[in-house]
Amino acid sequence: MTEYLTVPITLTDSAQAPAYARAGDAGADLYAAHAAVIPAGGRALVKTGVSVALPDGYALFVQPRSGLALKHGITVLNTPGTVDSGYRGEIGVILFNTTTTDFAVEVGDRVAQAVVQRVVQVIFEPVASLDETERGAGGFGHSGGHAKL
């Protein structure tokens, strides 16, 4: 069963509200509010014209769109970008162009997706040692899974 959360938003004149493409989607599309060019091998901040008022205990995560990544080599540089519940400014998306050709973004283009999730505050407690597990401290390819590793 789908759970709903009402989140107040404001929009600039050229902005479009985030929207889900299909029922049940986890990510709502974020749209460019201004045209921009993402230079070949470079990055640019694309503003969405959207500001949100998330309740405490929630965060919005800006994630890449798979179609932009596959078809055009465009991704979100700091993925996932985190929008904290106390932030009230405009959501911007840092797009990175992995190709050798400039990429134009037009007003209204879908540039990323927003996923809103519950989050908890953690109390980090220093201890003398951690419990033992089968994996232990192994990381970065330790468990295998790729022949070339």
N, CA, C and O of each residue as an XYZ file, in Angstrom:
596
protein
N       0.847     -1.177      0.000
C       0.000      0.000      0.000
C       0.893      1.241      0.000
O       1.831      1.335      0.791
N       0.605      2.169     -0.868
C       1.388      3.392     -0.975
C       1.079      4.320      0.187
O      -0.078      4.532      0.551
N       2.140      4.866      0.757
C       2.011      5.829      1.848
C       2.239      7.219      1.263
O       3.101      7.389      0.401
N       1.481      8.210      1.716
C       1.603      9.558      1.188
C       2.038     10.529      2.275
O       1.655     10.384      3.435
N       2.838     11.516      1.899
C       3.310     12.580      2.774
C       3.095     13.890      2.032
O       3.554     14.033      0.899
N       2.415     14.840      2.635
C       2.217     16.146      2.017
C       3.417     17.027      2.345
O       3.748     17.229      3.514
N       4.066     17.549      1.307
C       5.242     18.402      1.460
C       4.950     19.746      0.809
O       4.741     19.804     -0.403
N       4.929     20.831      1.583
C       4.729     22.163      1.000
C       5.908     22.533      0.096
O       7.064     22.278      0.433
N       5.601     23.135     -1.053
C       6.656     23.587     -1.966
C       6.343     24.993     -2.448
O       5.188     25.419     -2.451
N       7.388     25.710     -2.857
C       7.210     26.959     -3.587
C       7.910     26.799     -4.928
O       8.867     26.036     -5.063
N       7.410     27.539     -5.920
C       7.944     27.456     -7.282
C       8.247     28.848     -7.807
O       7.491     29.789     -7.567
N       9.356     28.976     -8.526
C       9.619     30.218     -9.246
C       8.733     30.234    -10.487
O       8.092     29.234    -10.807
N       8.698     31.361    -11.180
C       7.825     31.503    -12.348
C       8.067     30.453    -13.426
O       7.118     29.991    -14.059
N       9.314     30.072    -13.640
C       9.634     29.135    -14.716
C       9.690     27.685    -14.247
O      10.042     26.797    -15.023
N       9.346     27.439    -12.988
C       9.487     26.098    -12.415
C       8.266     25.225    -12.646
O       7.149     25.700    -12.852
N       8.528     23.946    -12.602
C       7.493     22.937    -12.696
C       7.590     22.078    -11.429
O       8.688     21.715    -11.009
N       6.465     21.759    -10.835
C       6.463     20.945     -9.615
C       6.988     19.548     -9.908
O       6.720     18.998    -10.976
N       7.735     18.967     -8.972
C       8.174     17.576     -9.145
C       6.951     16.687     -9.373
O       5.888     16.916     -8.796
N       7.117     15.675    -10.219
C       5.986     14.813    -10.545
C       6.453     13.383    -10.773
O       7.540     13.141    -11.298
N       5.617     12.451    -10.372
C       5.885     11.028    -10.615
C       5.378     10.669    -12.002
O       4.256     11.027    -12.362
N       6.187      9.967    -12.784
C       5.782      9.578    -14.132
C       4.695      8.510    -14.099
O       3.794      8.503    -14.938
N       4.788      7.607    -13.122
C       3.814      6.514    -13.018
C       3.487      6.246    -11.559
O       4.292      6.514    -10.667
N       2.306      5.719    -11.334
C       1.913      5.326     -9.979
C       2.917      4.298     -9.461
O       3.312      3.384    -10.186
N       3.319      4.453     -8.222
C       4.247      3.510     -7.610
C       5.711      3.849     -7.804
O       6.570      3.190     -7.219
N       6.027      4.870     -8.617
C       7.432      5.266     -8.799
C       8.008      5.762     -7.481
O       7.305      6.400     -6.698
N       9.273      5.475     -7.232
C       9.947      5.948     -6.024
C      10.438      7.378     -6.191
O      10.450      8.145     -5.228
N      10.845      7.747     -7.406
C      11.406      9.061     -7.659
C      10.465      9.956     -8.436
O       9.854      9.535     -9.418
N      10.354     11.206     -7.983
C       9.582     12.219     -8.712
C      10.554     13.002     -9.588
O      11.627     13.393     -9.130
N      10.186     13.228    -10.825
C      11.054     13.968    -11.736
C      11.242     15.401    -11.278
O      10.299     16.057    -10.837
N      12.491     15.883    -11.390
C      12.833     17.284    -11.167
C      13.122     17.889    -12.528
O      13.816     17.288    -13.347
N      12.586     19.084    -12.769
C      12.674     19.731    -14.071
C      13.570     20.965    -14.010
O      13.629     21.648    -12.987
N      14.265     21.245    -15.108
C      15.095     22.443    -15.200
C      14.200     23.676    -15.270
O      13.247     23.718    -16.048
N      14.513     24.671    -14.455
C      13.770     25.935    -14.480
C      14.468     26.965    -15.357
O      13.893     28.008    -15.669
N      15.704     26.678    -15.755
C      16.496     27.581    -16.596
C      17.302     26.739    -17.577
O      17.694     25.615    -17.263
N      17.544     27.276    -18.744
C      18.390     26.592    -19.719
C      19.836     26.623    -19.237
O      20.254     27.555    -18.550
N      20.584     25.603    -19.602
C      21.995     25.519    -19.222
C      22.722     24.652    -20.237
O      22.111     23.872    -20.967
N      24.032     24.804    -20.267
C      24.864     23.926    -21.082
C      25.832     23.230    -20.148
O      26.541     23.870    -19.371
N      25.852     21.895    -20.235
C      26.800     21.108    -19.453
C      27.977     20.858    -20.390
O      27.850     20.106    -21.356
N      29.135     21.490    -20.108
C      30.258     21.343    -21.033
C      30.792     19.916    -21.073
O      30.694     19.176    -20.094
N      31.350     19.544    -22.206
C      31.969     18.225    -22.349
C      32.974     18.012    -21.220
O      33.857     18.840    -20.995
N      32.828     16.900    -20.522
C      33.743     16.594    -19.422
C      33.610     17.525    -18.237
O      34.459     17.500    -17.346
N      32.574     18.345    -18.195
C      32.420     19.339    -17.139
C      31.114     19.205    -16.393
O      30.370     18.238    -16.559
N      30.857     20.195    -15.570
C      29.666     20.172    -14.723
C      29.009     21.537    -14.715
O      29.619     22.546    -15.069
N      27.741     21.545    -14.300
C      27.000     22.803    -14.173
C      25.879     22.601    -13.168
O      25.348     21.502    -13.008
N      25.536     23.690    -12.498
C      24.415     23.678    -11.572
C      23.149     24.022    -12.344
O      23.060     25.084    -12.959
N      22.183     23.135    -12.313
C      20.904     23.356    -12.975
C      19.869     23.584    -11.878
O      19.612     22.701    -11.060
N      19.283     24.769    -11.872
C      18.294     25.104    -10.853
C      16.922     24.586    -11.263
O      16.560     24.578    -12.440
N      16.167     24.153    -10.249
C      14.848     23.576    -10.505
C      13.720     24.558    -10.232
O      12.593     24.335    -10.675
N      13.999     25.644     -9.509
C      12.953     26.590     -9.142
C      12.043     26.072     -8.046
O      11.016     26.684     -7.753
N      12.404     24.951     -7.435
C      11.585     24.306     -6.404
C      12.265     24.439     -5.048
O      13.458     24.168     -4.912
N      11.498     24.858     -4.047
C      11.940     24.840     -2.649
C      10.917     24.008     -1.882
O       9.724     24.051     -2.184
N      11.383     23.255     -0.896
C      10.501     22.357     -0.154
C      10.598     22.615      1.341
O      11.583     23.174      1.824
N       9.573     22.206      2.062
C       9.565     22.266      3.524
C       9.313     20.851      4.029
O       8.183     20.479      4.346
N      10.386     20.073      4.098
C      10.272     18.699      4.573
C      10.095     18.684      6.089
O      10.709     19.486      6.792
N       9.268     17.784      6.592
C       9.141     17.688      8.050
C      10.389     17.043      8.656
O      11.122     16.329      7.972
N      10.622     17.300      9.944
C      11.723     16.641     10.650
C      11.583     15.138     10.476
O      10.473     14.604     10.460
N      12.715     14.462     10.345
C      12.696     13.011     10.183
C      12.647     12.563      8.743
O      12.565     11.366      8.469
N      12.696     13.527      7.792
C      12.686     13.204      6.363
C      13.811     13.957      5.664
O      14.252     15.009      6.127
N      14.267     13.411      4.553
C      15.225     14.083      3.689
C      14.843     13.777      2.244
O      14.210     12.760      1.958
N      15.234     14.665      1.344
C      15.012     14.466     -0.083
C      16.368     14.171     -0.699
O      17.335     14.893     -0.455
N      16.442     13.115     -1.494
C      17.688     12.721     -2.137
C      17.563     12.912     -3.644
O      16.669     12.353     -4.279
N      18.471     13.711     -4.210
C      18.481     13.989     -5.647
C      19.345     12.926     -6.313
O      20.519     12.759     -5.983
N      18.741     12.212     -7.256
C      19.411     11.088     -7.904
C      19.366     11.234     -9.421
O      18.504     11.931     -9.956
N      20.301     10.572    -10.118
C      20.323     10.663    -11.584
C      19.105      9.998    -12.219
O      18.436      9.163    -11.611
N      18.847     10.390    -13.440
C      17.848      9.718    -14.278
C      18.595      8.725    -15.151
O      19.555      9.092    -15.828
N      18.168      7.486    -15.139
C      18.887      6.438    -15.867
C      18.922      6.704    -17.372
O      19.918      6.396    -18.027
N      17.853      7.268    -17.926
C      17.830      7.550    -19.365
C      18.862      8.584    -19.770
O      19.514      8.436    -20.803
N      19.023      9.644    -18.959
C      20.051     10.652    -19.255
C      21.448     10.040    -19.180
O      22.318     10.366    -19.988
N      21.655      9.166    -18.223
C      22.962      8.532    -18.071
C      23.267      7.609    -19.250
O      24.349      7.679    -19.834
N      22.324      6.757    -19.595
C      22.550      5.791    -20.668
C      22.619      6.442    -22.042
O      23.533      6.165    -22.819
N      21.657      7.306    -22.343
C      21.556      7.870    -23.688
C      22.491      9.048    -23.936
O      22.909      9.273    -25.072
N      22.829      9.808    -22.882
C      23.588     11.042    -23.085
C      24.832     11.176    -22.211
O      25.568     12.151    -22.356
N      25.091     10.226    -21.306
C      26.270     10.307    -20.448
C      26.187     11.415    -19.416
O      27.216     11.923    -18.972
N      24.960     11.803    -19.019
C      24.755     12.885    -18.048
C      24.324     12.266    -16.726
O      23.392     11.463    -16.688
N      24.997     12.638    -15.645
C      24.663     12.100    -14.336
C      24.703     13.201    -13.281
O      25.162     14.311    -13.550
N      24.225     12.893    -12.097
C      24.288     13.821    -10.977
C      25.633     13.607    -10.297
O      25.952     12.498     -9.869
N      26.414     14.670    -10.202
C      27.791     14.554     -9.730
C      27.893     14.095     -8.285
O      28.688     13.204     -7.984
N      27.127     14.664     -7.403
C      27.244     14.317     -5.981
C      26.103     13.403     -5.544
O      25.484     13.624     -4.503
N      25.837     12.395     -6.332
C      24.676     11.556     -6.076
C      24.856     10.666     -4.861
O      25.935     10.098     -4.694
N      23.871     10.516     -4.015
C      22.680     11.351     -4.056
C      22.929     12.690     -3.377
O      23.586     12.760     -2.338
N      22.404     13.735     -3.966
C      22.434     15.037     -3.317
C      21.407     15.020     -2.198
O      20.284     14.556     -2.394
N      21.775     15.516     -1.041
C      20.892     15.457      0.123
C      20.288     16.820      0.428
O      21.006     17.808      0.581
N      18.964     16.866      0.514
C      18.249     18.069      0.938
C      17.703     17.769      2.333
O      16.800     16.949      2.494
N      18.261     18.439      3.330
C      17.863     18.228      4.717
C      16.528     18.895      5.014
O      16.101     19.795      4.292
N      15.869     18.447      6.086
C      14.552     18.967      6.439
C      14.576     20.448      6.804
O      13.552     21.118      6.671
N      15.695     20.974      7.253
C      15.773     22.381      7.630
C      16.092     23.322      6.488
O      16.043     24.539      6.669
N      16.422     22.789      5.302
C      16.787     23.624      4.154
C      15.537     24.157      3.468
O      14.603     23.402      3.199
N      15.518     25.443      3.187
C      14.363     26.060      2.529
C      14.729     26.758      1.214
O      13.899     27.455      0.630
N      15.948     26.575      0.755
C      16.370     27.200     -0.493
C      15.972     26.383     -1.707
O      15.396     25.301     -1.596
N      16.294     26.930     -2.861
C      15.976     26.272     -4.129
C      16.816     25.012     -4.302
O      18.003     24.994     -3.977
N      16.191     23.970     -4.814
C      16.908     22.730     -5.108
C      17.664     22.908     -6.416
O      17.081     23.249     -7.445
N      18.959     22.675     -6.361
C      19.802     22.702     -7.547
C      20.348     21.315     -7.796
O      20.526     20.533     -6.863
N      20.615     21.008     -9.052
C      21.139     19.701     -9.432
C      22.485     19.922    -10.111
O      22.576     20.641    -11.106
N      23.530     19.301     -9.568
C      24.853     19.406    -10.191
C      24.966     18.279    -11.212
O      25.151     17.115    -10.857
N      24.851     18.647    -12.479
C      24.948     17.657    -13.544
C      26.374     17.581    -14.057
O      27.065     18.594    -14.165
N      26.806     16.368    -14.373
C      28.144     16.114    -14.900
C      28.014     15.438    -16.252
O      27.243     14.492    -16.414
N      28.771     15.927    -17.218
C      28.757     15.416    -18.581
C      29.984     14.533    -18.785
O      31.109     15.031    -18.816
N      29.776     13.238    -18.923
C      30.888     12.290    -19.077
C      31.375     12.176    -20.515
O      32.308     11.422    -20.791
N      30.752     12.920    -21.442
C      31.078     12.775    -22.862
C      32.027     13.872    -23.350
O      32.461     14.730    -22.581
N      32.331     13.821    -24.626
C      33.214     14.817    -25.255
C      32.429     15.874    -26.027
O      33.009     16.649    -26.786
N      31.111     15.905    -25.833
C      30.235     16.856    -26.513
C      29.422     17.633    -25.481
O      28.899     17.052    -24.531
N      29.318     18.954    -25.670
C      28.475     19.761    -24.778
C      27.041     19.242    -24.827
O      26.594     18.712    -25.845
N      26.324     19.402    -23.707
C      24.937     18.936    -23.619
C      24.057     20.098    -23.192
O      24.298     20.717    -22.156
N      23.040     20.394    -23.989
C      22.135     21.503    -23.691
C      20.939     21.020    -22.879
O      20.328     19.996    -23.185
N      20.621     21.783    -21.839
C      19.435     21.536    -21.019
C      18.478     22.692    -21.278
O      18.863     23.858    -21.194
N      17.239     22.362    -21.592
C      16.219     23.371    -21.853
C      15.254     23.456    -20.673
O      15.123     22.505    -19.902
N      14.588     24.585    -20.537
C      13.577     24.742    -19.494
C      12.539     23.639    -19.662
O      12.043     23.404    -20.764
N      12.220     22.973    -18.571
C      11.225     21.901    -18.594
C      11.802     20.516    -18.792
O      11.079     19.529    -18.660
N      13.104     20.411    -19.110
C      13.721     19.092    -19.243
C      13.782     18.397    -17.883
O      14.033     19.035    -16.860
N      13.553     17.105    -17.884
C      13.700     16.316    -16.665
C      15.193     16.081    -16.453
O      15.852     15.477    -17.300
N      15.728     16.552    -15.332
C      17.183     16.503    -15.125
C      17.617     15.566    -14.009
O      18.787     15.187    -13.945
N      16.702     15.187    -13.132
C      17.043     14.303    -12.019
C      15.737     13.799    -11.428
O      14.652     14.124    -11.912
N      15.858     13.005    -10.381
C      14.665     12.580     -9.660
C      14.868     12.782     -8.168
O      15.983     12.702     -7.651
N      13.767     13.044     -7.499
C      13.786     13.289     -6.059
C      13.124     12.117     -5.351
O      12.001     11.729     -5.673
N      13.842     11.561     -4.379
C      13.306     10.487     -3.558
C      13.270     10.993     -2.122
O      14.302     11.371     -1.568
N      12.084     11.001     -1.518
C      11.932     11.441     -0.136
C      11.889     10.194      0.749
O      11.130      9.259      0.497
N      12.722     10.206      1.790
C      12.797      9.055      2.682
C      12.835      9.495      4.132
O      13.258     10.603      4.461
N      12.380      8.595      4.988
C      12.539      8.809      6.426
C      14.013      8.632      6.770
O      14.702      7.783      6.204
N      14.475      9.435      7.693
C      15.850      9.326      8.168
C      15.848      9.408      9.695
O      14.933      9.964     10.302
N      16.876      8.852     10.288
C      17.008      8.906     11.743
C      18.306      9.610     12.103
O      19.274      9.584     11.343
N      18.313     10.228     13.251
C      19.535     10.805     13.803
C      20.214      9.701     14.604
O      19.561      9.006     15.383
N      21.506      9.539     14.420
C      22.264      8.471     15.065
C      23.111      9.057     16.178
O      23.665     10.148     16.044
N      23.206      8.332     17.264
C      24.144      8.676     18.333
C      25.366      7.790     18.116
O      25.298      6.577     18.318
N      26.473      8.386     17.709
C      27.705      7.636     17.478
C      28.412      7.459     18.819
O      28.838      8.432     19.440
N      28.531      6.209     19.255
C      29.066      5.893     20.566
C      30.449      5.260     20.435
O      30.563      4.138     19.941
N      31.499      5.956     20.867
C      32.835      5.359     20.820
C      32.932      4.145     21.749
O      32.503      4.199     22.901
N      33.504      3.045     21.233
C      33.731      1.834     22.019
C      35.152      1.360     21.770
O      35.791      1.806     20.817
N      35.657      0.470     22.602
C      37.023     -0.035     22.465
C      37.181     -0.926     21.245
O      38.236     -0.906     20.612
N      36.152     -1.717     20.890
C      36.221     -2.584     19.714
C      34.808     -2.891     19.245
O      33.839     -2.703     19.980
N      34.707     -3.362     18.022
C      33.413     -3.717     17.445
C      33.239     -5.231     17.481
O      34.217     -5.973     17.573
N      31.984     -5.688     17.407
C      31.725     -7.123     17.400
C      32.288     -7.750     16.132
O      32.437     -7.075     15.113
N      32.598     -9.036     16.195
C      33.149     -9.763     15.047
C      32.022    -10.203     14.121
O      30.935    -10.566     14.570
N      32.304    -10.163     12.803
C      31.373    -10.676     11.796
C      32.141    -11.551     10.836
O      33.372    -11.557     10.853
N      31.442    -12.289     10.002
C      32.110    -13.144      9.010
C      32.933    -12.309      8.037
O      34.035    -12.708      7.660
N      32.420    -11.173      7.632
C      33.128    -10.313      6.678
C      34.286     -9.574      7.335
O      35.343     -9.412      6.725
N      34.101     -9.132      8.548
C      35.157     -8.395      9.232
C      35.416     -7.054      8.572
O      34.479     -6.341      8.214
N      36.690     -6.707      8.408
C      37.075     -5.413      7.849
C      37.289     -5.454      6.337
O      37.728     -4.460      5.759
N      36.992     -6.575      5.686
C      37.193     -6.688      4.243
C      36.266     -5.763      3.476
O      35.079     -5.665      3.789
N      36.803     -5.090      2.477
C      36.004     -4.175      1.664
C      36.622     -3.969      0.304
O      37.666     -4.550      0.007
N      36.006     -3.159     -0.528
C      36.500     -2.813     -1.862
C      36.904     -4.043     -2.662
O      38.078     -4.224     -2.985
N      35.925     -4.892     -2.980
C      36.171     -6.074     -3.796
C      36.514     -7.313     -2.993
O      36.786     -8.365     -3.571
N      36.507     -7.210     -1.690
C      36.877     -8.319     -0.814
C      36.007     -9.552     -1.017
O      36.488    -10.678     -0.890
N      34.723     -9.349     -1.333
C      33.814    -10.486     -1.459
C      33.778    -11.066     -2.872
O      33.011    -11.992     -3.135
N      34.600    -10.535     -3.790
C      34.656    -11.062     -5.158
C      33.492    -10.581     -5.987
O      32.967     -9.488     -5.774
N      33.088    -11.413     -6.942
C      31.920    -11.099     -7.757
C      32.265    -10.601     -9.151
O      31.375    -10.513     -9.997
N      33.517    -10.273     -9.419
C      33.915     -9.838    -10.753
C      35.240    -10.512    -11.079
O      36.204    -10.410    -10.321
N      35.277    -11.192    -12.200
C      36.440    -11.988    -12.563
C      37.735    -11.198    -12.612
O      38.797    -11.738    -12.304
N      37.666     -9.922    -12.994
C      38.872     -9.119    -13.144
C      39.375     -8.529    -11.827
O      40.458     -7.945    -11.789
N      38.597     -8.677    -10.740
C      39.055     -8.177     -9.449
C      40.009     -9.177     -8.907
O      40.545     -8.990     -7.815
